[in-house]
């Protein structure tokens, strides 16, 4: 479901270089920031990088990019 939002020009301009660097559209970059911000807000005791890595791992798992872990290897 899509919803039209009014965003500040400043936020959109800040998102443009980040979106380009991450090969995302500007709306997808802002959506990523919102998801990351919510995850940080929900988990204030976790480091931001850990949360980013966890979000990435979840997307990799969704895409079937899993490798089995071998104990003692």
Backbone as CSV, one residue per row, in Angstrom:
resi,resn,N_x,N_y,N_z,CA_x,CA_y,CA_z,C_x,C_y,C_z
1,UNK,0.844,-1.173,0.000,0.000,0.000,0.000,0.891,1.238,0.000
2,UNK,0.607,2.151,-0.872,1.338,3.407,-0.942,0.477,4.528,-0.385
3,UNK,1.144,5.471,0.262,0.468,6.637,0.800,1.292,7.860,0.438
4,UNK,0.668,8.858,-0.085,1.360,10.099,-0.413,1.649,10.867,0.871
5,UNK,2.866,11.352,0.993,3.281,12.133,2.160,3.912,13.431,1.707
6,UNK,3.766,14.447,2.533,4.491,15.693,2.298,5.752,15.644,3.136
7,UNK,6.885,15.716,2.479,8.173,15.704,3.170,8.872,17.027,2.908
8,UNK,9.709,17.407,3.830,10.430,18.666,3.647,11.423,18.531,2.494
9,UNK,11.646,19.631,1.821,12.635,19.653,0.745,14.012,19.291,1.288
10,UNK,14.277,19.712,2.517,15.573,19.430,3.142,15.801,17.924,3.283
11,UNK,14.786,17.188,3.742,14.912,15.741,3.897,15.123,15.068,2.542
12,UNK,14.369,15.482,1.547,14.502,14.902,0.213,15.905,15.163,-0.341
13,UNK,16.405,16.375,-0.169,17.748,16.703,-0.660,18.826,15.920,0.092
14,UNK,18.637,15.721,1.393,19.604,14.929,2.169,19.600,13.475,1.708
15,UNK,18.441,12.978,1.288,18.323,11.574,0.893,18.941,11.293,-0.475
16,UNK,19.001,12.279,-1.351,19.457,12.048,-2.726,20.843,11.420,-2.831
17,UNK,21.879,11.968,-2.180,23.196,11.334,-2.333,23.263,9.952,-1.688
18,UNK,22.550,9.771,-0.582,22.530,8.457,0.073,21.832,7.437,-0.817
19,UNK,20.733,7.863,-1.431,19.994,6.976,-2.339,20.869,6.570,-3.517
20,UNK,21.573,7.522,-4.088,22.439,7.220,-5.226,23.558,6.256,-4.827
21,UNK,24.148,6.483,-3.669,25.249,5.627,-3.213,24.787,4.200,-2.940
22,UNK,23.539,4.050,-2.507,23.006,2.728,-2.165,22.159,2.129,-3.287
23,UNK,22.124,2.808,-4.440,21.345,2.346,-5.598,19.867,2.161,-5.245
24,UNK,19.341,3.150,-4.524,17.923,3.167,-4.151,17.285,4.420,-4.732
25,UNK,15.969,4.396,-4.852,15.257,5.623,-5.188,15.218,6.489,-3.922
26,UNK,14.941,7.754,-4.094,14.846,8.648,-2.936,13.739,8.181,-1.984
27,UNK,12.548,7.830,-2.491,11.521,7.340,-1.555,11.960,6.067,-0.815
28,UNK,12.641,5.160,-1.503,13.108,3.940,-0.841,14.188,4.250,0.196
29,UNK,15.017,5.266,-0.056,16.028,5.658,0.922,15.359,6.192,2.181
30,UNK,14.357,7.022,2.008,13.652,7.579,3.160,12.905,6.472,3.899
31,UNK,12.350,5.514,3.155,11.691,4.365,3.792,12.711,3.560,4.600
32,UNK,13.913,3.363,4.057,14.972,2.651,4.780,15.311,3.384,6.080
33,UNK,15.479,4.709,5.995,15.780,5.486,7.199,14.660,5.341,8.232
34,UNK,13.426,5.321,7.775,12.294,5.184,8.696,12.317,3.816,9.380
35,UNK,12.576,2.766,8.600,12.647,1.415,9.186,13.803,1.311,10.175
36,UNK,14.950,1.870,9.800,16.108,1.847,10.686,15.810,2.638,11.957
37,UNK,15.221,3.795,11.816,14.880,4.616,12.976,13.913,3.918,13.908
38,UNK,12.928,3.224,13.343,11.978,2.483,14.172,12.689,1.348,14.905
39,UNK,13.573,0.635,14.198,14.308,-0.465,14.826,15.204,0.051,15.948
40,UNK,15.831,1.189,15.734,16.675,1.793,16.777,15.811,2.220,17.963
41,UNK,14.668,2.814,17.668,13.754,3.243,18.730,13.233,2.048,19.532
42,UNK,12.980,0.938,18.839,12.482,-0.275,19.502,13.570,-1.008,20.288
43,UNK,14.835,-0.753,19.967,15.966,-1.464,20.581,17.052,-0.485,21.014
44,UNK,16.759,0.386,21.963,17.702,1.455,22.302,19.037,0.972,22.885
45,UNK,19.091,-0.261,23.360,20.333,-0.757,23.955,21.272,-1.401,22.939
46,UNK,20.817,-1.572,21.695,21.656,-2.203,20.679,22.401,-1.153,19.866
47,UNK,23.630,-1.454,19.461,24.360,-0.534,18.593,23.680,-0.424,17.220
48,UNK,23.720,0.752,16.643,23.077,0.991,15.353,23.632,0.056,14.288
49,UNK,24.934,-0.160,14.261,25.519,-1.033,13.242,24.986,-2.454,13.370
50,UNK,24.779,-2.935,14.596,24.211,-4.261,14.795,22.801,-4.324,14.209
51,UNK,22.025,-3.278,14.423,20.662,-3.227,13.894,20.695,-3.203,12.368
52,UNK,21.593,-2.397,11.779,21.725,-2.347,10.322,22.101,-3.716,9.770
53,UNK,23.051,-4.383,10.418,23.475,-5.708,9.970,22.336,-6.716,10.082
54,UNK,21.530,-6.604,11.129,20.400,-7.506,11.319,19.339,-7.283,10.246
55,UNK,19.055,-6.018,9.919,18.098,-5.727,8.854,18.591,-6.277,7.516
56,UNK,19.885,-6.127,7.253,20.468,-6.660,6.023,20.375,-8.184,5.998
57,UNK,20.699,-8.835,7.107,20.639,-10.289,7.184,19.213,-10.789,6.950
58,UNK,18.232,-10.080,7.473,16.838,-10.477,7.269,16.468,-10.411,5.789
59,UNK,16.931,-9.379,5.088,16.649,-9.258,3.662,17.397,-10.319,2.861
60,UNK,18.624,-10.624,3.262,19.381,-11.685,2.585,18.671,-13.030,2.765
61,UNK,18.168,-13.292,3.951,17.435,-14.537,4.210,16.178,-14.602,3.352
62,UNK,15.473,-13.475,3.245,14.273,-13.405,2.412,14.593,-13.715,0.954
63,UNK,15.784,-13.301,0.517,16.207,-13.506,-0.869,16.826,-14.888,-1.088
64,UNK,16.851,-15.710,-0.044,17.403,-17.050,-0.172,18.915,-17.107,-0.178
65,UNK,19.554,-16.089,0.325,21.020,-16.009,0.330,21.579,-16.540,1.646
66,UNK,21.191,-17.753,2.006,21.625,-18.349,3.263,22.709,-19.381,3.009
67,UNK,23.641,-19.471,3.924,24.643,-20.534,3.885,24.619,-21.215,5.242
68,UNK,24.690,-22.544,5.247,24.656,-23.244,6.533,25.897,-22.949,7.361
69,UNK,25.695,-22.852,8.650,26.801,-22.641,9.559,27.358,-24.012,9.961
70,UNK,28.663,-24.149,9.870,29.301,-25.403,10.248,30.006,-25.215,11.581
71,UNK,29.557,-25.924,12.598,30.150,-25.843,13.910,31.535,-26.452,13.897
72,UNK,32.476,-25.792,14.545,33.836,-26.308,14.680,34.662,-26.208,13.417
73,UNK,34.198,-25.522,12.434,34.955,-25.424,11.181,35.966,-24.319,11.240
